[in-house]
Amino acid sequence: MSPPLPASIRVGDLTKSYGPVPAVDGVSFEVAPGEIFGLLGLNGAGKTTILECLLGLREPDKGLITLNGIDARAQPREARRRVGAQLQFAALQDKITPRQALELFASFYPEAAQPVRLLEQFNLSAKTDAPFDSLSGGQRQRLFLALALVNDPQVLVLDEPTAGLDPGSRRELHRLITDLKSAGRTVLLSTHYLEEAHQLCDRIGILHEGRLVATATPAALIASARAVPRLTFRSTRPLDADRLATLPGVVSHEAQGDGWSLGTKDVNRSISALVQRLESSGNEMLDLQIHRPSLEDVFLELTGRTWQDARPEGSDET
């Protein structure tokens, strides 16, 4: 059996403070070749500072950063040649066209991808000579992703790549990011969308107040949740709370509008007993939904903050 490939991204004990405030506090993680690794956290958790340190845009106070085996702090120019980046607040001149932008960026590298090929890959051929200010939000994000690939990097850093996009444009960008992984590229992704992280990422790191408090696959994180599944239902006639409390597996119950929400340790037994009680009293189930623990539950348990506390990313992000 061949030995495992070295990590494409390695971060060790990364630390960065702004005055007395630690923005990143001893963060360590690795990203394997061909893996999509997501960073989740509220505004100010440290996501952008980590990405900026990786890209050489900020100098950390201490810590190890390697990109494809290159020490990014000791050899910053060589490391930057190995990585492509799409930053959240990217912009181009209003009248520059996708072809011109790609040709300009390609001129910075001795070996660069062909602009025509990138225009085709990111479905921009019809907009080759359209001015930047005429492009839709989705087209602009696809262009920025194409620009991140001009130097044909094996490592990509994407900071909120789908922020502000409509659902259709977001799905299209998800497909493109998945294609990049299929082509063997490594992706470090910062996102504010829990569903996006769940769908795209092989592993997720949860950041809280500058510390990495958990790292695992989405499924493993959800499996670790202490929250129990919940059943929400409505019936033709209201049910008595005492009768619901005695259902097998039920550990909590609360009124929810004109129905009930039940926490249960045994979904099958609880539903079966509930249906039997409804039938025995001539009552009828109007609707029933099963809510399994989610990444949002995990985030709340690990940080004490709800995901609704998240604010749109701004210039004060650390």
N, C-alpha and C positions, 0 to 999 in steps of 0.2 A: 504494500500500500504506500502510495506517495505521500510525503509529509504535507500537512496543510499549508496553504499559501499564507504568507505574512499578511498582517492586517493592512488594508489600504489606508486607513486612518487610525492613528493611535494618539490618544490624549492622556497624559498622566499628570495628576496633581495640579491641574491648571488653576491658577489663582490670579485674580485681577481685582483691584480695589480702586475706587475713586475717592480719594481722601480717606476718611475713616470707614466708608461704606464698602463692604465686600460685594462686588457684583457677581464674581465667580469664585467659589470657595472650595478648592481642592477637588475639582471635577476630573474623573478618569473614565474613559470608555474606549472601546475599539470598534471599528466597522470593518467587516470582512469584505474581500473582493466580491463584487456582484451583489452586494446587500443594500437594501434601502433601510436606513436607520433614521428614525424620527425623533426630534426633540420637541417635547410638549411642555408648556409652562405658561403662566399668566404673564401679562406685561410686567417687566422688571425682574423676571425670574433668572435672566442671564443668557437667554438663547442667542441674542444678537451679539453680545460680547464674545461668546464662544466662537461664533462663526467669523467675526472680525479678527480674532486672534489667529484662527486657522488660516485666514487669507492674508495675514500680514498687515492688516489695516489698523490693528492695535497691538501694542507690545504688552504681553502679560507680565505680571510681577515675577512669576516663576511657573515652572511646569514644562513638560515635554510635549511637543507636537511633531509627529512625523506624517508625511504624505507619500504613499508609495515607497516607504523606506528612506525618504529624504528628511533630514532634520530641518523643519521649517524655520526654526529660529537661527540656526547656524548657517543655513544655505537658503535664504528666503527667495532669491531669484530663481534658483533651480526648482524649489518646491512650487512656486507659483506657475511655472511652466507645465506642471503635472496636473493642475486643477483648473476646473471651469466653475464660474459662479454666476448665479442669477440673484441679485440683491433686490430686496423688497421695493426700495424707492429708486429704481432705475428710471432713466429718462434719456431721450435722444433729441437732437434738434428737430424742430417741427417739420422742416421740409426735406430732411434726409430720407431716402428711400431704403427699403430693406436690402436691395442689392448694394447700394452705396455703403450702408452700415456694415454689411458683412465683408465687403471688399476692404474697407478701412481697417476693421479689426483683424482681418487675415493678414494685412501688411505688417502687423506687429510681430509676427512669428515666422521663423525660417521655414517651418513646415506647418501648413494650415490646411484645413478641410476646404473643399471647393464650395464657394458660395452657392452655385447653382444646385449642387446636391443638397445643401442644407435647406434651401428654399423649397425644394421638392419634399424633403423629409418632414418638414414642419408645415406643409400645406399652405405655403405662401407664394407659390408660383404666380397666381393670379394677381398678387399685390407686389410683384417684383419692383415696379417703378412707381408705386403709389407713395405720396408723402406720408411721413410718420403720423402727422396729426390727423390723417384721414382713416387710420386703422382703428378697428374696434378694440375693446379691451382684451378679448381673447387673442386677436391677431398680434397685438403688442406683446403679450406674454409669450406667445410662440416665437416671436422674433427674438425676445430676450433669451429664451432657452436656446435658440439657434446660435446666438452670439456666444453663449457660454460654451458651445461645442466647437468654436472656430479652431481652437488649438488641439482638437481631438484628444481631450483629456480622458483619463480613466476614472478620475474622481470628480464628482460634481457636488457643489454646495448650493442648495436652493433655499432661499429665505422667503417664506410665505409666497410661493410661486402662484397660488390661485386666489390670493386675497382680492376681493372686490369683483370677482368674475361671476357671471350668471351660471346656473347649474349646467347648461349645455357646454359652455366654454370650459368649465371646471372638469367635466367628464372627459372632454377632448384632451386636456392637459394631463389628466391622470393616465390616459392611454399612452401618451407620448413618454411620460416618466417611466411607465411600466416597460415600454419598448426599450428604453435606455438600459434598464436592468437586464432585460433579456439579451441585450448586446454585450453584457459583461461589465457594464460600468457600475461604479460604486456611487451611491447617492446619500448625502447627508441632508435631511429635509427638516426645516423648521416650519411648523404649521399651527394655526389656531383652530383648525377643524378636526374635531375628534373622529368623525366618520372618515375623513380623509386619511388620518393616521392609521385607523383600523384597516382600511382597505389597501393602502399602499405599502405600509411598512412591515418589513420582516421582524424588526425589533423596535421598541420605543424606549426612550429615556425620559423620565419625568423629572423636571427641574422645579425646585421650590427654594426661593430665597438664595439663589446661587449654588445650591447643592443638588447633586443628582440623587434623588431619593429612591428610585427604582429603575431597573433596566431588565426588560424581558420581552418576549413576543406578546402581541396583543392578547392572544388566547390565554397565555400564562398569567398575565396581569389580571384579566377578568376572572380567571379561576381562583385567584388569590383573594378576591373581594370577600369581605365579611357580610356584605349585604345579601339578603335572601331574595329569591324571585318574588314578584308581586303579581297578584291576580286582580284585575279591575273588571267589574261586571255591573250590569243593571238587570233588574227583574221587573215583571209587570206590577207586582205589589212589593212594597219595601219589606226587608227582612229585619228581624230583631237582632241587635248587636250581640246579645248573650248567646244566641244560637250559632252565630258565625264564629264566636270565640272558641267554641267546642269542636269545630271541624278538625279532623285529623290533619296534622302538619301545620296548622295555622299558628303563628307566633305573634301576629299583630293584626289589628283591623281598624280602619278609620273610614268615616263617611266621605264620599267624594262626589259632590254634586248630588244627583238623584240615584247614585249607586254606592258601591263600596270598593275599597282597596284592601286586599288581604296580603300580608306577608306570610309566606309558607316555606317550610323546609322540605315538603313533599308535594310537588305540583300535581302529580297524578291522583294521589289519594284525596287531596283537598278538592280537586275538581269533581271527582267521582262522588264524594260525599255531598258536595254542594248540589249537584244535579239531582241526587236522590232526595234531598230535603225539599227541593223545589217541586219535584214530581209528587211527593207524598202530600203536599199541601195544595196541589193544583195550581202552582205558580209557574211562570214561564220565564226562561232566560231570554233577555232581549239582546244582549251582546256580552262577550267575554274576551279579554285580552290578557296575554301572558307577557310580563316584562322581566326579562332576565337582567342580572347585574351587567353593567356597562363600564366602559372606560371612565365615564363621568363619575360613577360610584367609586371606582378605584382612586381617581384623582382627589375626590373629597376625603376619602379615608387617609390618604397619604399626606395631604397638605392642609386639611381643615378648611379648604376654600372650595366653593362651588365653581363649576366652569362658567356659570353666568357672571362671575366676578371679572371675567376676562374683558378687557377693554380693547378697542381697535388699536393696533400697533401705532406708535407715534415716535417722534424724535427723542422722547425721553426714555425709550426702551433701553434697558441695560441687560 
